[in-house]
Amino acid sequence: PILTTFFNSYKIDIEHLKTAYENSDKENLKHTAHKMLPMFRQLYINEIVDKLAKIEREIDSLSTEQLLIEIQFIDERTPIIFQEIKKLFD
C-alpha cells in the first residue's frame, strides 16, 4: 500500500515537473523536486535523489536542455525501479 501510494503520487509529481518545465516555472520545478525528495531518500533510490537534488539546488544554473534531460530520466527510470521493488514483494 505504501509503495502504491508513493507510485501514484510520483505520477502526479512528475506531471507537475513537466508542466512547470513547459511553463518555464523554475520556482515550481524547485518546489516539486523538494517535495519528491524525502520518499526517494527513504527508499534509497539514489539515482533519482541525485537528479531531484540537482534540480532543487542547481535550477538557476541548468540550461533548459539539462532540465529536460533530468526530468526525462526521472520519468523514465522511476517506473522501472518501482517494478524492480515490486518484484521483491511478489
Secondary structure, DSSP 8 states (H G I E B T S, - for coil): -HHHHHHHHHHHHHHHHHHHHHTT-HHHHHHHHHHHHHHHHHTT-HHHHHHHHHHHHHTTTS-HHHHHHHHHHHHHHHHHHHHHHHHHH-
